[in-house]
């Protein structure tokens, strides 16, 4: 077991990139499964949380490719720092969405507001086009007390920690200061 951990520590950029890419891909595929197979329509906040994965997965794959072909360590470390920041932001967004679902605070008006009134007649068409029928403040599915937004917050936090670990470990390795 210690040999395996030592091997992971010897290539932290590649290790972190693989974990982020695989974990992110599994998360997005899970979201698509719930949407297209189970039939749970995503709300606007659900869709917004997917953007972090759309950026982090390709960036992690590029970092892995760069690590395989000898790209600058500074660039690769920078990519992991960006991934960590993106996923940390997404963990916050997932936590915010979970709080909206649990009614701890109000969510955006376009997915939690009152849809019984569309305002004045001149603005009716625009209001109807921008009002979501899938509400952000309802929990369509949960497991062990966590909704999909809650699981997204946890997964995003773990992926942020993994990317941060990869960047920090690679930075502390000998030769990192020169950017070799």
OpenMM code with the backbone's topology and positions (N, CA, C; nanometers):
from openmm import Vec3, app, unit

residues = "UNK UNK UNK UNK UNK UNK UNK UNK UNK UNK UNK UNK UNK UNK UNK UNK UNK UNK UNK UNK UNK UNK UNK UNK UNK UNK UNK UNK UNK UNK UNK UNK UNK UNK UNK UNK UNK UNK UNK UNK UNK UNK UNK UNK UNK UNK UNK UNK UNK UNK UNK UNK UNK UNK UNK UNK UNK UNK UNK UNK UNK UNK UNK UNK UNK UNK UNK UNK UNK UNK UNK UNK UNK UNK UNK UNK UNK UNK UNK UNK UNK UNK UNK UNK UNK UNK UNK UNK UNK UNK UNK UNK UNK UNK UNK UNK UNK UNK UNK UNK UNK UNK UNK UNK UNK UNK UNK UNK UNK UNK UNK UNK UNK UNK UNK UNK UNK UNK UNK UNK UNK UNK UNK UNK UNK UNK UNK UNK UNK UNK UNK UNK UNK UNK UNK UNK UNK UNK UNK UNK UNK UNK UNK UNK UNK UNK UNK UNK UNK UNK UNK UNK UNK UNK UNK UNK UNK UNK UNK UNK UNK UNK UNK UNK UNK UNK UNK UNK UNK UNK UNK UNK UNK UNK UNK UNK UNK UNK UNK UNK".split()
positions = [
    Vec3(0.0826, -0.1201, 0.0000),
    Vec3(0.0000, 0.0000, 0.0000),
    Vec3(0.0866, 0.1258, 0.0000),
    Vec3(0.1951, 0.1280, 0.0792),
    Vec3(0.2798, 0.2471, 0.0843),
    Vec3(0.3513, 0.2701, -0.0482),
    Vec3(0.3811, 0.1627, -0.1215),
    Vec3(0.4429, 0.1784, -0.2528),
    Vec3(0.3474, 0.2492, -0.3467),
    Vec3(0.2218, 0.2126, -0.3426),
    Vec3(0.1220, 0.2759, -0.4274),
    Vec3(0.1088, 0.4236, -0.3941),
    Vec3(0.1048, 0.4553, -0.2644),
    Vec3(0.0949, 0.5960, -0.2251),
    Vec3(0.2205, 0.6714, -0.2649),
    Vec3(0.3352, 0.6084, -0.2532),
    Vec3(0.4610, 0.6725, -0.2943),
    Vec3(0.4602, 0.7000, -0.4444),
    Vec3(0.4053, 0.6063, -0.5209),
    Vec3(0.3963, 0.6275, -0.6655),
    Vec3(0.3029, 0.7437, -0.6976),
    Vec3(0.1917, 0.7526, -0.6248),
    Vec3(0.0991, 0.8633, -0.6464),
    Vec3(0.1659, 0.9961, -0.6135),
    Vec3(0.2433, 0.9993, -0.5055),
    Vec3(0.3114, 1.1229, -0.4663),
    Vec3(0.4226, 1.1604, -0.5636),
    Vec3(0.4770, 1.0618, -0.6343),
    Vec3(0.5853, 1.0932, -0.7279),
    Vec3(0.5327, 1.1579, -0.8557),
    Vec3(0.4056, 1.1400, -0.8844),
    Vec3(0.3433, 1.2029, -1.0021),
    Vec3(0.2135, 1.2721, -0.9602),
    Vec3(0.2216, 1.3721, -0.8740),
    Vec3(0.0983, 1.4324, -0.8220),
    Vec3(0.0139, 1.5029, -0.9280),
    Vec3(0.0772, 1.5618, -1.0268),
    Vec3(0.0002, 1.6330, -1.1294),
    Vec3(-0.0839, 1.5340, -1.2090),
    Vec3(-0.0207, 1.4259, -1.2545),
    Vec3(-0.0934, 1.3255, -1.3321),
    Vec3(-0.1997, 1.2571, -1.2465),
    Vec3(-0.1653, 1.2263, -1.1217),
    Vec3(-0.2607, 1.1604, -1.0327),
    Vec3(-0.3838, 1.2478, -1.0103),
    Vec3(-0.3609, 1.3736, -0.9765),
    Vec3(-0.4725, 1.4653, -0.9523),
    Vec3(-0.5550, 1.4850, -1.0797),
    Vec3(-0.4870, 1.4968, -1.1931),
    Vec3(-0.5580, 1.5180, -1.3196),
    Vec3(-0.6470, 1.3991, -1.3535),
    Vec3(-0.5973, 1.2779, -1.3321),
    Vec3(-0.6768, 1.1581, -1.3607),
    Vec3(-0.7977, 1.1522, -1.2683),
    Vec3(-0.7768, 1.1784, -1.1393),
    Vec3(-0.8873, 1.1723, -1.0439),
    Vec3(-0.9930, 1.2779, -1.0752),
    Vec3(-0.9495, 1.3996, -1.1071),
    Vec3(-1.0450, 1.5065, -1.1390),
    Vec3(-1.1207, 1.4741, -1.2676),
    Vec3(-1.0502, 1.4287, -1.3700),
    Vec3(-1.1164, 1.3976, -1.4964),
    Vec3(-1.2147, 1.2817, -1.4797),
    Vec3(-1.1722, 1.1760, -1.4113),
    Vec3(-1.2600, 1.0600, -1.3931),
    Vec3(-1.3769, 1.0930, -1.3006),
    Vec3(-1.3493, 1.1605, -1.1907),
    Vec3(-1.4566, 1.1976, -1.0977),
    Vec3(-1.5541, 1.2959, -1.1599),
    Vec3(-1.5018, 1.3917, -1.2345),
    Vec3(-1.5881, 1.4884, -1.3027),
    Vec3(-1.6733, 1.4227, -1.4097),
    Vec3(-1.6121, 1.3330, -1.4876),
    Vec3(-1.6872, 1.2630, -1.5923),
    Vec3(-1.7969, 1.1755, -1.5311),
    Vec3(-1.7643, 1.1076, -1.4219),
    Vec3(-1.8654, 1.0239, -1.3552),
    Vec3(-1.9807, 1.1092, -1.3033),
    Vec3(-1.9485, 1.2272, -1.2519),
    Vec3(-2.0523, 1.3164, -1.1999),
    Vec3(-2.1433, 1.3663, -1.3113),
    Vec3(-2.0845, 1.4099, -1.4216),
    Vec3(-2.1654, 1.4576, -1.5351),
    Vec3(-2.2482, 1.3440, -1.5938),
    Vec3(-2.1881, 1.2266, -1.6062),
    Vec3(-2.2649, 1.1124, -1.6576),
    Vec3(-2.3791, 1.0781, -1.5627),
    Vec3(-2.3556, 1.0904, -1.4338),
    Vec3(-2.4635, 1.0684, -1.3371),
    Vec3(-2.5748, 1.1703, -1.3536),
    Vec3(-2.5374, 1.2961, -1.3761),
    Vec3(-2.6389, 1.4000, -1.3974),
    Vec3(-2.7205, 1.3706, -1.5228),
    Vec3(-2.6522, 1.3286, -1.6292),
    Vec3(-2.7232, 1.2931, -1.7519),
    Vec3(-2.8125, 1.1712, -1.7305),
    Vec3(-2.7673, 1.0752, -1.6502),
    Vec3(-2.8488, 0.9580, -1.6183),
    Vec3(-2.9784, 1.0012, -1.5502),
    Vec3(-2.9664, 1.0878, -1.4493),
    Vec3(-3.0864, 1.1337, -1.3792),
    Vec3(-3.1774, 1.2136, -1.4718),
    Vec3(-3.1181, 1.2892, -1.5645),
    Vec3(-3.1995, 1.3706, -1.6544),
    Vec3(-3.2658, 1.2868, -1.7637),
    Vec3(-3.1884, 1.2048, -1.8328),
    Vec3(-3.2411, 1.1378, -1.9519),
    Vec3(-3.2962, 0.9979, -1.9262),
    Vec3(-3.2489, 0.9282, -1.8254),
    Vec3(-3.2971, 0.7934, -1.7977),
    Vec3(-3.4066, 0.7962, -1.6915),
    Vec3(-3.3795, 0.8631, -1.5808),
    Vec3(-3.4772, 0.8703, -1.4715),
    Vec3(-3.5870, 0.9718, -1.5032),
    Vec3(-3.5533, 1.0765, -1.5799),
    Vec3(-3.6529, 1.1757, -1.6181),
    Vec3(-3.6614, 1.2962, -1.5262),
    Vec3(-3.5610, 1.3192, -1.4429),
    Vec3(-3.5597, 1.4381, -1.3567),
    Vec3(-3.5062, 1.5566, -1.4361),
    Vec3(-3.5909, 1.6521, -1.4623),
    Vec3(-3.5492, 1.7706, -1.5366),
    Vec3(-3.4649, 1.8610, -1.4464),
    Vec3(-3.3529, 1.9107, -1.4969),
    Vec3(-3.2689, 1.9980, -1.4152),
    Vec3(-3.3257, 2.1400, -1.4076),
    Vec3(-3.3087, 2.2011, -1.2929),
    Vec3(-3.3486, 2.3405, -1.2767),
    Vec3(-3.2337, 2.4297, -1.3247),
    Vec3(-3.2539, 2.5604, -1.3346),
    Vec3(-3.1467, 2.6486, -1.3785),
    Vec3(-3.0202, 2.6403, -1.2925),
    Vec3(-3.0340, 2.6252, -1.1606),
    Vec3(-2.9147, 2.6123, -1.0762),
    Vec3(-2.8423, 2.4800, -1.1022),
    Vec3(-2.9174, 2.3740, -1.1297),
    Vec3(-2.8549, 2.2454, -1.1633),
    Vec3(-2.7701, 2.2597, -1.2903),
    Vec3(-2.8269, 2.3234, -1.3897),
    Vec3(-2.7549, 2.3424, -1.5151),
    Vec3(-2.6311, 2.4299, -1.4962),
    Vec3(-2.6423, 2.5314, -1.4114),
    Vec3(-2.5281, 2.6195, -1.3862),
    Vec3(-2.4143, 2.5442, -1.3181),
    Vec3(-2.4478, 2.4484, -1.2320),
    Vec3(-2.3444, 2.3724, -1.1619),
    Vec3(-2.2668, 2.2808, -1.2565),
    Vec3(-2.3222, 2.2484, -1.3702),
    Vec3(-2.2529, 2.1623, -1.4662),
    Vec3(-2.1375, 2.2334, -1.5353),
    Vec3(-2.1418, 2.3656, -1.5444),
    Vec3(-2.0377, 2.4395, -1.6153),
    Vec3(-1.8996, 2.4150, -1.5565),
    Vec3(-1.8894, 2.4023, -1.4263),
    Vec3(-1.7594, 2.3777, -1.3639),
    Vec3(-1.6968, 2.2496, -1.4183),
    Vec3(-1.7784, 2.1476, -1.4374),
    Vec3(-1.7273, 2.0217, -1.4910),
    Vec3(-1.6892, 2.0350, -1.6379),
    Vec3(-1.7658, 2.1154, -1.7121),
    Vec3(-1.7356, 2.1349, -1.8534),
    Vec3(-1.6004, 2.2030, -1.8730),
    Vec3(-1.5557, 2.2791, -1.7744),
    Vec3(-1.4237, 2.3417, -1.7807),
    Vec3(-1.3167, 2.2545, -1.7154),
    Vec3(-1.3475, 2.1953, -1.6013),
    Vec3(-1.2475, 2.1214, -1.5241),
    Vec3(-1.2052, 1.9918, -1.5923),
    Vec3(-1.2973, 1.9200, -1.6516),
    Vec3(-1.2623, 1.7917, -1.7140),
    Vec3(-1.1633, 1.8102, -1.8294),
    Vec3(-1.1918, 1.8961, -1.9276),
    Vec3(-1.0929, 1.9146, -2.0351),
    Vec3(-0.9599, 1.9726, -1.9842),
    Vec3(-0.9666, 2.0628, -1.8859),
    Vec3(-0.8427, 2.1194, -1.8324),
    Vec3(-0.7603, 2.0116, -1.7625),
    Vec3(-0.8255, 1.9214, -1.6905),
    Vec3(-0.7545, 1.8109, -1.6258),
    Vec3(-0.6930, 1.7179, -1.7311),
    Vec3(-0.7674, 1.6916, -1.8373),
    Vec3(-0.7131, 1.6071, -1.9438),
    Vec3(-0.5943, 1.6733, -2.0134),
    Vec3(-0.6019, 1.8054, -2.0317),
    Vec3(-0.4880, 1.8772, -2.0901),
    Vec3(-0.3673, 1.8746, -1.9970),
    Vec3(-0.3920, 1.8855, -1.8660),
    Vec3(-0.2819, 1.8774, -1.7689),
    Vec3(-0.2189, 1.7383, -1.7720),
    Vec3(-0.3010, 1.6356, -1.7818),
    Vec3(-0.2497, 1.4992, -1.7906),
    Vec3(-0.1668, 1.4818, -1.9174),
    Vec3(-0.2180, 1.5318, -2.0270),
    Vec3(-0.1446, 1.5244, -2.1531),
    Vec3(-0.0139, 1.6036, -2.1432),
    Vec3(-0.0207, 1.7223, -2.0843),
    Vec3(0.0998, 1.8032, -2.0668),
    Vec3(0.2023, 1.7351, -1.9778),
    Vec3(0.1554, 1.6694, -1.8715),
    Vec3(0.2470, 1.5975, -1.7831),
    Vec3(0.3125, 1.4810, -1.8571),
    Vec3(0.2398, 1.4197, -1.9485),
    Vec3(0.2930, 1.3069, -2.0248),
    Vec3(0.3969, 1.3502, -2.1269),
    Vec3(0.3852, 1.4735, -2.1758),
    Vec3(0.4754, 1.5208, -2.2804),
    Vec3(0.5752, 1.6262, -2.2322),
    Vec3(0.5895, 1.6404, -2.1015),
    Vec3(0.6939, 1.7273, -2.0478),
    Vec3(0.6638, 1.8763, -2.0519),
    Vec3(0.5417, 1.9154, -2.0367),
    Vec3(0.5073, 2.0575, -2.0321),
    Vec3(0.5656, 2.1209, -1.9059),
    Vec3(0.5706, 2.2498, -1.9025),
    Vec3(0.6231, 2.3238, -1.7887),
    Vec3(0.5454, 2.2901, -1.6617),
    Vec3(0.6190, 2.2617, -1.5534),
    Vec3(0.5538, 2.2311, -1.4264),
    Vec3(0.4727, 2.3495, -1.3764),
    Vec3(0.5205, 2.4696, -1.4004),
    Vec3(0.4454, 2.5878, -1.3571),
    Vec3(0.3087, 2.5944, -1.4245),
    Vec3(0.3060, 2.5652, -1.5514),
    Vec3(0.1792, 2.5666, -1.6249),
    Vec3(0.0869, 2.4576, -1.5721),
    Vec3(0.1416, 2.3388, -1.5491),
    Vec3(0.0612, 2.2273, -1.5006),
    Vec3(0.0103, 2.2531, -1.3589),
    Vec3(0.0957, 2.3080, -1.2751),
    Vec3(0.0532, 2.3443, -1.1394),
    Vec3(-0.0548, 2.4518, -1.1470),
    Vec3(-0.0347, 2.5484, -1.2359),
    Vec3(-0.1351, 2.6539, -1.2553),
    Vec3(-0.2690, 2.5969, -1.2992),
    Vec3(-0.2661, 2.4959, -1.3868),
    Vec3(-0.3907, 2.4325, -1.4317),
    Vec3(-0.4624, 2.3672, -1.3141),
    Vec3(-0.3873, 2.3008, -1.2269),
    Vec3(-0.4497, 2.2377, -1.1100),
    Vec3(-0.5047, 2.3420, -1.0132),
    Vec3(-0.4370, 2.4542, -1.0000),
    Vec3(-0.4869, 2.5616, -0.9135),
    Vec3(-0.6182, 2.6172, -0.9703),
    Vec3(-0.6238, 2.6342, -1.1008),
    Vec3(-0.7474, 2.6821, -1.1644),
    Vec3(-0.8600, 2.5806, -1.1441),
    Vec3(-0.8292, 2.4527, -1.1610),
    Vec3(-0.9308, 2.3487, -1.1391),
    Vec3(-0.9795, 2.3533, -0.9949),
    Vec3(-0.8862, 2.3655, -0.9002),
    Vec3(-0.9243, 2.3713, -0.7584),
    Vec3(-1.0170, 2.4901, -0.7326),
    Vec3(-0.9847, 2.6050, -0.7915),
    Vec3(-1.0683, 2.7241, -0.7720),
    Vec3(-1.2069, 2.7051, -0.8335),
    Vec3(-1.2124, 2.6491, -0.9527),
    Vec3(-1.3406, 2.6249, -1.0193),
    Vec3(-1.4264, 2.5302, -0.9370),
    Vec3(-1.3662, 2.4220, -0.8904),
    Vec3(-1.4432, 2.3225, -0.8157),
    Vec3(-1.4818, 2.3749, -0.6769),
    Vec3(-1.3987, 2.4579, -0.6180),
    Vec3(-1.4340, 2.5188, -0.4897),
    Vec3(-1.5525, 2.6130, -0.5076),
    Vec3(-1.5512, 2.6920, -0.6143),
    Vec3(-1.6649, 2.7788, -0.6453),
    Vec3(-1.7909, 2.6935, -0.6659),
    Vec3(-1.7763, 2.5808, -0.7373),
    Vec3(-1.8913, 2.4954, -0.7634),
    Vec3(-1.9433, 2.4299, -0.6354),
    Vec3(-1.8537, 2.3986, -0.5433),
    Vec3(-1.8978, 2.3444, -0.4142),
    Vec3(-1.9830, 2.4478, -0.3415),
    Vec3(-1.9419, 2.5730, -0.3489),
    Vec3(-2.0220, 2.6802, -0.2893),
    Vec3(-2.1572, 2.6939, -0.3569),
    Vec3(-2.1589, 2.6846, -0.4891),
    Vec3(-2.2856, 2.6931, -0.5622),
    Vec3(-2.3764, 2.5750, -0.5280),
    Vec3(-2.3186, 2.4559, -0.5168),
    Vec3(-2.3974, 2.3388, -0.4781),
    Vec3(-2.4522, 2.3527, -0.3368),
    Vec3(-2.3707, 2.4073, -0.2458),
    Vec3(-2.4175, 2.4318, -0.1097),
    Vec3(-2.5291, 2.5349, -0.1061),
    Vec3(-2.5128, 2.6401, -0.1864),
    Vec3(-2.6178, 2.7419, -0.1972),
    Vec3(-2.7473, 2.6789, -0.2481),
    Vec3(-2.7373, 2.5952, -0.3527),
    Vec3(-2.8553, 2.5312, -0.4096),
    Vec3(-2.9204, 2.4380, -0.3073),
    Vec3(-2.8394, 2.3630, -0.2338),
    Vec3(-2.8947, 2.2752, -0.1307),
    Vec3(-2.9675, 2.3572, -0.0239),
    Vec3(-2.9120, 2.4718, 0.0120),
    Vec3(-2.9786, 2.5598, 0.1079),
    Vec3(-3.1106, 2.6127, 0.0566),
    Vec3(-3.1165, 2.6406, -0.0737),
    Vec3(-3.2424, 2.6839, -0.1355),
    Vec3(-3.3439, 2.5701, -0.1282),
    Vec3(-3.2985, 2.4486, -0.1564),
    Vec3(-3.3896, 2.3336, -0.1516),
    Vec3(-3.4440, 2.3101, -0.0100),
    Vec3(-3.3611, 2.3317, 0.0900),
    Vec3(-3.4029, 2.3109, 0.2292),
    Vec3(-3.4730, 2.4338, 0.2861),
    Vec3(-3.4926, 2.5367, 0.2019),
    Vec3(-3.5642, 2.6589, 0.2418),
    Vec3(-3.4895, 2.7373, 0.3505),
    Vec3(-3.3552, 2.7257, 0.3516),
    Vec3(-3.2753, 2.8030, 0.4468),
    Vec3(-3.2649, 2.9477, 0.4006),
    Vec3(-3.2708, 2.9696, 0.2698),
    Vec3(-3.2699, 3.1034, 0.2116),
    Vec3(-3.3405, 3.0961, 0.0775),
    Vec3(-3.3731, 3.2134, 0.0249),
    Vec3(-3.4413, 3.2193, -0.1042),
    Vec3(-3.3416, 3.2022, -0.2167),
    Vec3(-3.3891, 3.1419, -0.3239),
    Vec3(-3.3064, 3.1234, -0.4417),
    Vec3(-3.3344, 3.2306, -0.5448),
    Vec3(-3.2783, 3.2145, -0.6631),
    Vec3(-3.3031, 3.3108, -0.7706),
    Vec3(-3.4512, 3.3152, -0.8064),
    Vec3(-3.4979, 3.4304, -0.8403),
    Vec3(-3.6405, 3.4482, -0.8695),
    Vec3(-3.6857, 3.3690, -0.9916),
    Vec3(-3.5943, 3.3469, -1.0875),
    Vec3(-3.6369, 3.2771, -1.2088),
    Vec3(-3.6660, 3.1283, -1.1864),
    Vec3(-3.6271, 3.0729, -1.0712),
    Vec3(-3.6608, 2.9317, -1.0480),
    Vec3(-3.7190, 2.9059, -0.9090),
    Vec3(-3.7420, 3.0112, -0.8315),
    Vec3(-3.8075, 2.9920, -0.7023),
    Vec3(-3.9179, 3.0935, -0.6791),
    Vec3(-3.9341, 3.1860, -0.7725),
    Vec3(-4.0337, 3.2904, -0.7551),
    Vec3(-4.1747, 3.2427, -0.7830),
    Vec3(-4.2672, 3.3285, -0.7530),
    Vec3(-4.4090, 3.2997, -0.7733),
    Vec3(-4.4387, 3.3026, -0.9228),
    Vec3(-4.4905, 3.1929, -0.9769),
    Vec3(-4.5225, 3.1887, -1.1196),
    Vec3(-4.6714, 3.2111, -1.1447),
    Vec3(-4.7444, 3.2530, -1.0415),
    Vec3(-4.8873, 3.2769, -1.0614),
    Vec3(-4.9138, 3.4135, -1.1234),
    Vec3(-4.8167, 3.5050, -1.1169),
    Vec3(-4.8340, 3.6374, -1.1734),
    Vec3(-4.7191, 3.6678, -1.2678),
    Vec3(-4.7520, 3.7071, -1.3910),
    Vec3(-4.6497, 3.7392, -1.4892),
    Vec3(-4.6349, 3.8892, -1.5123),
    Vec3(-4.6853, 3.9696, -1.4216),
    Vec3(-4.6697, 4.1132, -1.4348),
    Vec3(-4.7669, 4.1724, -1.5353),
    Vec3(-4.7228, 4.2815, -1.6027),
    Vec3(-4.8120, 4.3494, -1.6968),
    Vec3(-4.8192, 4.2751, -1.8300),
    Vec3(-4.9200, 4.3056, -1.9069),
    Vec3(-4.9455, 4.2343, -2.0323),
    Vec3(-4.8348, 4.2556, -2.1350),
    Vec3(-4.7741, 4.3726, -2.1374),
    Vec3(-4.6681, 4.4016, -2.2332),
    Vec3(-4.5428, 4.3184, -2.2079),
    Vec3(-4.5248, 4.2756, -2.0865),
    Vec3(-4.4065, 4.1997, -2.0479),
    Vec3(-4.4364, 4.0500, -2.0365),
    Vec3(-4.5573, 4.0111, -2.0710),
    Vec3(-4.6021, 3.8735, -2.0501),
    Vec3(-4.5173, 3.7710, -2.1255),
    Vec3(-4.4893, 3.7941, -2.2538),
    Vec3(-4.4146, 3.6976, -2.3332),
    Vec3(-4.2733, 3.6782, -2.2774),
    Vec3(-4.2051, 3.7873, -2.2451),
    Vec3(-4.0708, 3.7763, -2.1895),
    Vec3(-4.0729, 3.7032, -2.0559),
    Vec3(-4.1694, 3.7330, -1.9714),
    Vec3(-4.1803, 3.6664, -1.8412),
    Vec3(-4.2032, 3.5165, -1.8586),
    Vec3(-4.2874, 3.4800, -1.9539),
    Vec3(-4.3155, 3.3377, -1.9760),
    Vec3(-4.1930, 3.2648, -2.0299),
    Vec3(-4.1140, 3.3317, -2.1135),
    Vec3(-3.9957, 3.2687, -2.1714),
    Vec3(-3.8837, 3.2520, -2.0690),
    Vec3(-3.8758, 3.3387, -1.9704),
    Vec3(-3.7670, 3.3326, -1.8737),
    Vec3(-3.8045, 3.2635, -1.7432),
    Vec3(-3.9280, 3.2238, -1.7278),
    Vec3(-3.9703, 3.1566, -1.6056),
    Vec3(-3.9543, 3.0065, -1.6217),
    Vec3(-3.8839, 2.9460, -1.5278),
    Vec3(-3.8609, 2.8022, -1.5314),
    Vec3(-3.9767, 2.7292, -1.4643),
    Vec3(-4.0171, 2.6197, -1.5239),
    Vec3(-4.1194, 2.5376, -1.4624),
    Vec3(-4.0577, 2.4364, -1.3659),
    Vec3(-3.9277, 2.4145, -1.3767),
    Vec3(-3.8565, 2.3277, -1.2838),
    Vec3(-3.8043, 2.4169, -1.1728),
    Vec3(-3.8517, 2.3934, -1.0539),
    Vec3(-3.8201, 2.4818, -0.9424),
    Vec3(-3.6896, 2.4411, -0.8762),
    Vec3(-3.6113, 2.5411, -0.8367),
    Vec3(-3.4844, 2.5184, -0.7687),
    Vec3(-3.5035, 2.4897, -0.6206),
    Vec3(-3.6191, 2.5214, -0.5673),
    Vec3(-3.6404, 2.5069, -0.4232),
    Vec3(-3.7150, 2.3789, -0.3865),
    Vec3(-3.7194, 2.2835, -0.4782),
    Vec3(-3.7801, 2.1543, -0.4501),
    Vec3(-3.6749, 2.0457, -0.4678),
    Vec3(-3.6827, 1.9442, -0.3839),
    Vec3(-3.5875, 1.8334, -0.3899),
    Vec3(-3.6540, 1.7184, -0.4661),
    Vec3(-3.6143, 1.6958, -0.5921),
    Vec3(-3.6789, 1.5898, -0.6694),
    Vec3(-3.6282, 1.4493, -0.6341),
    Vec3(-3.5075, 1.4416, -0.5737),
    Vec3(-3.4477, 1.3125, -0.5406),
    Vec3(-3.3485, 1.3338, -0.4275),
    Vec3(-3.3468, 1.2420, -0.3332),
    Vec3(-3.2464, 1.2479, -0.2270),
    Vec3(-3.2106, 1.1073, -0.1836),
    Vec3(-3.0926, 1.0938, -0.1267),
    Vec3(-3.0439, 0.9671, -0.0751),
    Vec3(-2.9624, 0.9974, 0.0493),
    Vec3(-2.9944, 0.9301, 0.1579),
    Vec3(-2.9287, 0.9522, 0.2872),
    Vec3(-2.9387, 1.0982, 0.3322),
    Vec3(-3.0480, 1.1615, 0.2970),
    Vec3(-3.0719, 1.2986, 0.3400),
    Vec3(-3.0068, 1.4061, 0.2563),
    Vec3(-2.9356, 1.3680, 0.1502),
    Vec3(-2.8719, 1.4662, 0.0624),
    Vec3(-2.9392, 1.4662, -0.0741),
    Vec3(-2.9601, 1.5848, -0.1270),
    Vec3(-3.0137, 1.5984, -0.2617),
    Vec3(-2.8992, 1.5919, -0.3618),
    Vec3(-2.9331, 1.5957, -0.4891),
    Vec3(-2.8296, 1.5982, -0.5922),
    Vec3(-2.7409, 1.7221, -0.5778),
    Vec3(-2.7982, 1.8344, -0.5394),
    Vec3(-2.7189, 1.9555, -0.5176),
    Vec3(-2.6211, 1.9351, -0.4014),
    Vec3(-2.6660, 1.8682, -0.2971),
    Vec3(-2.5786, 1.8390, -0.1840),
    Vec3(-2.4648, 1.7467, -0.2233),
    Vec3(-2.4956, 1.6438, -0.3018),
    Vec3(-2.3899, 1.5546, -0.3497),
    Vec3(-2.2936, 1.6281, -0.4413),
    Vec3(-2.3451, 1.7182, -0.5244),
    Vec3(-2.2575, 1.7970, -0.6098),
    Vec3(-2.1627, 1.8821, -0.5257),
    Vec3(-2.2130, 1.9410, -0.4182),
    Vec3(-2.1272, 2.0216, -0.3308),
    Vec3(-2.0150, 1.9355, -0.2735),
    Vec3(-2.0472, 1.8164, -0.2277),
    Vec3(-1.9448, 1.7273, -0.1715),
    Vec3(-1.8448, 1.6816, -0.2771),
    Vec3(-1.8939, 1.6398, -0.3926),
    Vec3(-1.8048, 1.5937, -0.4999),
    Vec3(-1.7138, 1.7068, -0.5451),
    Vec3(-1.7701, 1.8252, -0.5630),
    Vec3(-1.6899, 1.9400, -0.6054),
    Vec3(-1.5826, 1.9739, -0.5020),
    Vec3(-1.6187, 1.9657, -0.3740),
    Vec3(-1.5217, 1.9932, -0.2681),
    Vec3(-1.4089, 1.8903, -0.2707),
    Vec3(-1.4423, 1.7638, -0.2872),
    Vec3(-1.3396, 1.6591, -0.2944),
    Vec3(-1.2485, 1.6818, -0.4147),
    Vec3(-1.3057, 1.7133, -0.5298),
    Vec3(-1.2245, 1.7373, -0.6491),
    Vec3(-1.1368, 1.8612, -0.6329),
    Vec3(-1.1866, 1.9633, -0.5631),
    Vec3(-1.1051, 2.0815, -0.5341),
    Vec3(-0.9875, 2.0435, -0.4444),
    Vec3(-1.0124, 1.9611, -0.3451),
    Vec3(-0.9060, 1.9173, -0.2548),
    Vec3(-0.8024, 1.8344, -0.3306),
    Vec3(-0.8475, 1.7449, -0.4167),
    Vec3(-0.7555, 1.6626, -0.4957),
    Vec3(-0.6687, 1.7504, -0.5853),
    Vec3(-0.7304, 1.8458, -0.6556),
    Vec3(-0.6534, 1.9349, -0.7433),
    Vec3(-0.5567, 2.0201, -0.6609),
    Vec3(-0.6024, 2.0689, -0.5466),
    Vec3(-0.5138, 2.1466, -0.4592),
    Vec3(-0.3991, 2.0628, -0.4068),
    Vec3(-0.4281, 1.9378, -0.3677),
    Vec3(-0.3219, 1.8468, -0.3227),
    Vec3(-0.2194, 1.8262, -0.4340),
    Vec3(-0.2668, 1.8013, -0.5560),
    Vec3(-0.1755, 1.7799, -0.6683),
    Vec3(-0.0870, 1.9002, -0.6935),
    Vec3(-0.1457, 2.0184, -0.6898),
    Vec3(-0.0684, 2.1404, -0.7135),
    Vec3(0.0327, 2.1641, -0.6019),
    Vec3(-0.0107, 2.1505, -0.4781),
    Vec3(0.0781, 2.1753, -0.3642),
    Vec3(0.1904, 2.0727, -0.3574),
    Vec3(0.1588, 1.9460, -0.3776),
    Vec3(0.2614, 1.8417, -0.3739),
    Vec3(0.3621, 1.8605, -0.4860),
    Vec3(0.3154, 1.8926, -0.6055),
    Vec3(0.4064, 1.9157, -0.7179),
    Vec3(0.4918, 2.0389, -0.6940),
    Vec3(0.4341, 2.1409, -0.6343),
    Vec3(0.5094, 2.2638, -0.6060),
    Vec3(0.6211, 2.2386, -0.5060),
    Vec3(0.5944, 2.1522, -0.4087),
    Vec3(0.6942, 2.1236, -0.3040),
    Vec3(0.8027, 2.0265, -0.3475),
    Vec3(0.7838, 1.9606, -0.4609),
    Vec3(0.8852, 1.8658, -0.5083),
    Vec3(1.0090, 1.9409, -0.5538),
    Vec3(1.1256, 1.8794, -0.5386),
    Vec3(1.2488, 1.9440, -0.5846),
    Vec3(1.2405, 1.9751, -0.7347),
    Vec3(1.2880, 2.0902, -0.7715),
    Vec3(1.2868, 2.1316, -0.9111),
    Vec3(1.1633, 2.2101, -0.9501),
    Vec3(1.0658, 2.2180, -0.8607),
    Vec3(0.9418, 2.2888, -0.8939),
    Vec3(0.9641, 2.4385, -0.9032),
    Vec3(1.0565, 2.4898, -0.8251),
    Vec3(1.0791, 2.6354, -0.8230),
    Vec3(1.1295, 2.6850, -0.9582),
    Vec3(1.2043, 2.6008, -1.0293),
    Vec3(1.2559, 2.6437, -1.1611),
    Vec3(1.1522, 2.6296, -1.2691),
    Vec3(1.0406, 2.5599, -1.2389),
    Vec3(0.9380, 2.5406, -1.3401),
    Vec3(0.9729, 2.4343, -1.4404),
    Vec3(1.0666, 2.3469, -1.4040),
    Vec3(1.1125, 2.2414, -1.4945),
    Vec3(1.0034, 2.1434, -1.5271),
] * unit.nanometer
topology = app.Topology()
chain = topology.addChain("A")
for resn in residues:
    res = topology.addResidue(resn, chain)
    for name in ("N", "CA", "C"):
        topology.addAtom(name, app.Element.getBySymbol(name[0]), res)
